[in-house]
């Protein structure tokens, strides 16, 4: 079990050096990734008997599954890099362009390991 990733974790994953301008963008991507992770893991009863529901792994949690921490790190990195593909494509000069998928299956699989099952 771990905490949600921090700026230094995402920067290390991206192999970037500290830079105030880039750190602001990475921080925004990280906040979005953690918020997504918190919502993905859902809510649980707070145990007081009042029926109050709380986030299973809130943003300040120290019990986040390791797969959740890795998923949030990769998700933040993906969001950071996504700014280079405003329309969802990456061009490779004379080799053409490719479409960047909306979701990353590896990230979703890591979040899903501890997400609640939902039956439709």
N, C-alpha and C positions, 0 to 999 in steps of 0.2 A: 504494500500500500504506500501511496505517495501523496504529494500535493499536486494541484494543477501546475502546469509548467509556467515559468517566468520568462521575461524578456531575454535573459542570458541563455536560457535553454533553446529558444527558437533561433536566436542569433547563431548559436553554436551549430544547430542543425543545418542552417543555411550557409554556414561557413563565412559569416560576415564579421567584420570588425565593428566596434562601437562607432556610431555616427549619429549625432542628435537628430538629423533629418530623417534618416532611415529608421531609427529607433521609434520615432513617433508613428510611422506607418506600421512597423512590426507590432507595436503595442496595440494599435487599433485592431489589427488582424487577430492578435492573441486574445483580446477581450471578446471579439466575436466568436472565436473558436471555443473559448471556455464557456461562454453563454450558451452556445449550441450544445456543448457537452453536458452542462447542467440540465438543460431541458430534455436532452436525449435520455438521461438516466432517470428522469421522472421524479415523482414525489413519494414519500412514505409518511405514515402516521407518526406524529411526534412522540407517541407513547404516553401522553398525559391523560388519555381517555376522553378528551374533548372533541376528537375527530379532526383536529387541526393537522393539516398536511404541510410538510416541509420538504425542501429539496433533499434528495438522497445524498448528493455530493455537492454542497454549495461551493461557491467560488473560493471560500476560505477553508475548505475541507482539507484535512490531512490524511484522509483514508481513501483517496481516489485510487481505483485499481491501476496497476502499472500500464495496462493496455489503454486505459482512458487517458492517462498522461501522455503516452506516445501518440495516441490518436489526436489529441488536442495540439501537440507540438507539430505534427505533420499537417494538420488542418490549418493552423496559423501560417505555416510556411507556404502552403498552397494558396491561401488567401493573399499573402504578401506578393507572391509571384503572379497572381491573377491580375494585378494592376497593369501588367505588361500586355495583357490580352483583353482589352476592353470589350471587343466584340466576340470573345470566346475562341479566337483562332490564333495560332502562332505561325508566322511566316518564316520560311527557311530560304529566302532568296530565290534562286533559280530552281530549287528543289520543290517548291510549292508550299502549301500551308496545310496545317492539320487543325482539326476542331478539338478544343479542350472540353472534356466531359463535365457535366454539371456537378457530379459527385465522384469521389474517389472510392472505389470498391474496397480498397484496403483499409481506409480510414473508417468507413461505415462498418466493416467487419469487426474492427477493434472496439468501436463504440458498442456494437451489438452484443459483445461477450457478456456485459453486465447490465444491459438495458432490459426493462421489463417486457415480457411477451404481451403482445396485443392481438386479440382475436377479433376480427371484423365481423 
